[in-house]
Amino acid sequence: MSSRFVKGMVIMCKVGTLLAAAALLGGCAAASAQTKVLIYSDQSAGSLMMSSANRHAELAGGAAVTFTADAGRMPSLVDGDNWERILVFARWTAQEPAYVHNLRQFAFGKPQAMVYMELWHDDGRTISPQVCVRASVAVTMWTRSKTGIYYAGATDKGPGERDGSRFFDGQIWPTWEHIVPRPPEGIVLLPSEAEEHRQKFDLHEWMISRTDRAAQCLAKFETAYSKCHSRYTEDLANCEKVYAAAPSEHAKCTMQFGHHLRTCLSAERRRYEMCVMLLRQSIPSTDALPGGGVTN
C-alpha cells in the first residue's frame, strides 16, 4: 500500500469525523469484510473517475473488493467467487465484450446478486489519453432476472415519456436506441503516471495527494453511496414483506426501487464530478488542450 493511499485514508477519516459520517466511512476503522465485490474498469477516459470513486466507497463500507483493469481476466474472475456485486465501468461498445457472457451466466445463476454497469458513450469523439471526462452513461443493472437501464446525461427521444429509463426481462446490453448522448467534457488533466501505468492508476489517490479538498469530495460521495445502497436494501426487504404472495407485484416493486437506486447513484455521480471540477486551482484542468481534450 503506497504512502499516498495511507495519507488519503487518514485525511478521509478526519473528514468523515467532521461530517459525522464515521459509521458509514468504514475505511476509517476495522470493518467486517463480508460482502464480496468485483470491480472492473477499462481505465478509459470516462471510467477513471467513477470506477475509482466506487472502489473507494466499497472499501469504506467494509467490502472485500477485488479490482481488475484486465478484460481478459474477467471471465475467470466472474466465475471464480460468490460475488454479491459485480461493478463494471467501461466505454460502451455496440458489440458486447467477451466477458459479458460470463456476467450474464452469473446473473442468471445468482438472481439476487447485482451486476451494475456504468457504460459511458464517447459520442464518436476523439478523446486525448491525457484527460478524464464526464459523459452520457447507460447505468445498467441486472438483478432478479431483470434489466433496468437509466441513460444519464442524455436526451431521450423514444416514444412516450420515458425519461431515459428502460426495463426488460432477462439480462439486456444497452443499445442507446432513441437516446442522444451529449459530447464528453474534459474534467481533469492527468499526470504522466496515468499514461505510463494506466491499469494501476488510481485517480483519487493522486488527487488526494494534491489537495485535502479532494478527500472531502470523496468522503461526501462515500456517505451518499452508502445511503443509496442502504435505502435500496431496506426497500427490497419491504417489497418482500408486502408482496411475498404476489410475484408480479413483487417484481414491479423491486424494479421500481432498482430505478430509484440507479437515479440516486447517478445524482451522486453528478455531484461528485461537480465537486472535483471546483478544484481547478489544485487539480489541473483540461482547458489548455484543444477542445478540453475532446475533438471531433
C-alpha positions in Angstrom: 0.0 0.0 0.0 1.5 3.3 -1.0 2.2 6.1 1.4 -0.1 8.4 -0.6 -3.0 6.0 -0.1 -2.4 5.8 3.6 -2.2 9.6 3.8 -5.5 9.7 1.8 -7.2 7.3 4.2 -6.1 9.4 7.2 -7.4 12.5 5.6 -10.7 10.8 4.8 -11.1 9.6 8.3 -10.7 13.2 9.6 -13.2 14.4 7.0 -15.6 11.6 7.9 -15.5 12.8 11.6 -16.2 16.3 10.6 -19.1 15.1 8.5 -20.4 12.9 11.4 -20.3 10.0 9.0 -17.9 7.7 10.8 -20.4 4.9 10.8 -20.6 5.0 7.0 -17.0 5.5 6.3 -15.9 2.1 7.3 -12.4 2.6 5.9 -11.5 4.6 9.0 -11.8 1.6 11.3 -11.5 -2.1 11.1 -14.6 -3.4 9.2 -16.1 -6.8 8.8 -15.3 -7.6 5.2 -18.1 -10.0 4.3 -19.6 -8.5 1.2 -17.5 -9.7 -1.8 -17.4 -7.1 -4.7 -15.7 -7.5 -8.0 -14.9 -4.2 -9.9 -13.7 -4.0 -13.5 -12.6 -0.7 -15.1 -11.3 -0.4 -18.7 -9.5 2.7 -17.4 -10.8 4.7 -20.3 -11.3 8.5 -20.1 -14.9 8.2 -19.0 -14.3 5.4 -16.5 -11.3 6.5 -14.5 -13.2 8.9 -12.1 -16.2 6.8 -11.1 -14.5 3.4 -11.1 -12.1 4.9 -8.6 -14.8 6.6 -6.5 -16.9 3.5 -6.4 -13.9 1.4 -5.5 -13.1 3.6 -2.5 -16.7 3.7 -1.5 -17.0 0.0 -1.4 -13.8 -0.3 0.6 -15.0 2.4 3.0 -18.2 0.4 3.6 -16.2 -2.7 4.6 -16.5 -4.8 1.4 -13.8 -7.2 0.3 -13.0 -5.7 -3.1 -11.2 -7.4 -6.0 -10.3 -4.9 -8.7 -9.1 -5.6 -12.2 -8.4 -3.5 -15.3 -7.7 -6.6 -17.4 -10.7 -7.6 -19.5 -9.0 -10.9 -20.3 -9.2 -11.9 -16.6 -12.8 -11.0 -16.2 -14.3 -14.4 -17.3 -12.3 -16.4 -14.7 -12.8 -13.8 -12.0 -16.6 -13.6 -12.6 -16.8 -17.4 -12.4 -14.3 -17.7 -9.6 -16.2 -16.5 -6.5 -19.5 -16.0 -4.9 -19.8 -12.2 -5.5 -22.6 -10.1 -4.0 -22.0 -7.3 -6.5 -20.0 -7.0 -9.8 -19.4 -3.4 -10.9 -18.3 -2.6 -14.4 -17.0 0.8 -15.6 -16.2 1.0 -19.3 -16.7 2.7 -22.6 -19.9 1.5 -24.3 -19.5 -0.5 -27.5 -22.2 -1.8 -29.8 -20.7 -5.3 -29.6 -20.7 -6.9 -26.2 -17.3 -7.5 -24.7 -16.5 -11.2 -24.3 -16.8 -11.1 -20.5 -20.5 -10.1 -20.8 -21.3 -13.8 -21.5 -19.9 -14.7 -18.0 -21.7 -11.8 -16.4 -25.0 -13.0 -17.9 -24.4 -16.5 -16.7 -23.6 -15.2 -13.2 -26.7 -13.0 -13.1 -28.8 -16.0 -14.3 -27.3 -18.3 -11.7 -27.5 -15.8 -8.8 -30.5 -13.6 -9.5 -30.4 -11.9 -6.0 -26.9 -10.6 -6.6 -26.3 -7.4 -8.6 -24.4 -6.7 -11.8 -24.1 -2.9 -12.0 -22.6 -1.3 -15.1 -21.8 2.4 -15.9 -21.2 2.4 -19.7 -20.2 5.8 -21.0 -20.7 7.0 -24.6 -17.9 8.8 -26.4 -20.4 10.3 -29.0 -17.9 9.4 -31.7 -15.4 12.0 -30.5 -11.6 11.7 -30.3 -10.5 11.9 -26.7 -7.0 12.6 -25.6 -5.3 10.0 -23.4 -4.2 12.9 -21.2 -7.7 13.6 -19.8 -10.6 12.0 -18.0 -14.1 13.1 -19.0 -17.7 13.1 -17.9 -20.1 11.9 -20.5 -23.5 10.3 -21.0 -23.8 7.0 -19.2 -26.0 3.9 -19.6 -26.4 3.0 -15.9 -27.4 -0.7 -16.3 -28.4 -3.1 -13.5 -29.1 -6.8 -13.7 -30.8 -8.3 -10.7 -33.6 -10.7 -10.0 -33.7 -11.8 -13.7 -34.5 -8.2 -14.8 -32.7 -5.4 -16.5 -33.1 -1.7 -15.7 -31.3 0.9 -17.7 -31.1 4.6 -16.9 -29.5 6.8 -19.6 -28.0 9.6 -17.5 -26.9 12.9 -19.0 -28.6 12.2 -22.4 -31.7 13.1 -24.3 -34.4 10.5 -24.6 -36.3 10.8 -27.9 -38.1 7.5 -27.5 -41.9 7.2 -27.8 -43.8 8.2 -24.6 -42.4 9.9 -21.5 -39.6 7.5 -20.6 -37.1 10.0 -19.1 -34.2 7.8 -20.1 -35.5 4.7 -18.3 -35.8 1.2 -19.9 -36.9 -2.1 -18.3 -36.6 -5.6 -19.6 -36.9 -9.3 -18.7 -33.5 -11.1 -18.7 -30.1 -9.5 -19.0 -30.0 -6.9 -21.8 -27.0 -5.0 -23.1 -27.9 -1.3 -23.6 -28.4 -0.2 -27.2 -28.8 3.6 -27.0 -31.8 3.3 -29.3 -33.7 6.7 -29.3 -31.1 8.0 -26.9 -28.9 11.0 -27.9 -25.7 11.3 -25.9 -24.0 14.6 -25.2 -20.4 15.2 -26.2 -18.0 14.2 -23.4 -16.4 17.1 -21.4 -12.9 17.1 -20.1 -12.6 17.3 -16.3 -9.1 16.5 -15.2 -5.7 16.8 -17.0 -4.0 13.5 -16.0 -0.4 13.2 -14.8 2.2 11.3 -16.9 1.9 8.3 -14.5 -1.7 7.8 -15.6 -0.4 7.1 -19.1 2.6 5.1 -18.1 0.8 2.9 -15.6 -2.8 3.1 -16.8 -4.0 -0.2 -15.4 -2.9 0.5 -11.9 -3.5 4.3 -11.8 -5.9 5.4 -9.0 -7.3 8.8 -9.8 -8.4 9.5 -6.3 -5.2 8.5 -4.7 -3.5 11.0 -7.0 -6.0 13.8 -6.4 -5.9 13.4 -2.6 -2.1 13.7 -2.7 -2.6 17.1 -4.3 -5.3 18.6 -2.1 -7.3 17.7 1.1 -10.4 19.1 -0.6 -10.4 16.1 -3.0 -10.7 13.9 0.1 -13.7 15.9 1.2 -15.4 15.3 -2.2 -14.7 11.6 -1.9 -15.9 11.4 1.7 -19.2 13.0 0.7 -19.6 10.6 -2.2 -18.9 7.6 0.1 -21.5 8.7 2.5 -24.1 9.2 -0.2 -23.2 6.0 -1.9 -23.8 4.1 1.4 -27.1 5.8 1.8 -28.3 4.9 -1.7 -27.5 1.2 -1.1 -28.8 1.0 2.4 -32.1 2.5 1.3 -32.3 0.1 -1.6 -31.7 -2.9 0.7 -34.5 -1.6 3.0 -36.8 -1.1 0.0 -36.2 -4.6 -1.2 -37.0 -6.0 2.2 -40.2 -4.1 2.3 -41.2 -5.3 -1.2 -40.7 -8.9 0.1 -42.9 -8.2 3.2 -45.7 -6.5 1.3 -45.8 -8.6 -1.9 -44.5 -12.0 -0.9 -47.7 -13.7 -2.1 -48.0 -11.6 -5.3 -45.0 -12.4 -7.6 -45.9 -9.9 -10.3 -46.4 -7.1 -7.9 -43.2 -8.0 -6.1 -41.3 -7.8 -9.4 -42.8 -4.4 -10.2 -41.8 -3.2 -6.7 -38.2 -4.4 -7.0 -37.8 -2.8 -10.5 -39.2 0.5 -9.2 -36.7 0.7 -6.3 -33.9 -0.5 -8.6 -34.7 2.6 -10.7 -34.5 4.7 -7.6 -31.1 3.2 -6.8 -29.8 4.0 -10.3 -31.1 7.6 -10.3 -29.7 8.0 -6.7 -26.2 6.9 -7.8 -26.4 9.0 -11.0 -27.2 12.1 -9.0 -24.3 11.5 -6.6 -22.0 10.9 -9.6 -23.0 14.3 -10.9 -22.5 16.0 -7.5 -19.1 14.3 -7.2 -18.0 15.4 -10.7 -19.0 19.0 -9.9 -17.1 18.9 -6.6 -13.9 17.8 -8.5 -14.5 20.4 -11.2 -14.4 23.1 -8.4 -10.9 22.0 -7.5 -9.3 23.6 -10.6 -6.8 25.6 -8.6 -5.3 22.3 -7.2 -6.2 19.7 -9.8 -5.0 20.5 -13.4 -7.9 21.2 -15.7 -8.1 20.3 -19.4 -8.5 23.9 -20.5 -5.1 24.1 -22.1 -5.9 21.3 -24.6 -7.8 21.9 -27.8 -11.5 21.2 -27.0 -10.6 20.4 -23.5 -9.1 17.2 -24.7 -12.2 16.2 -26.8 -12.3 16.8 -30.5 -14.4 15.7 -33.5 
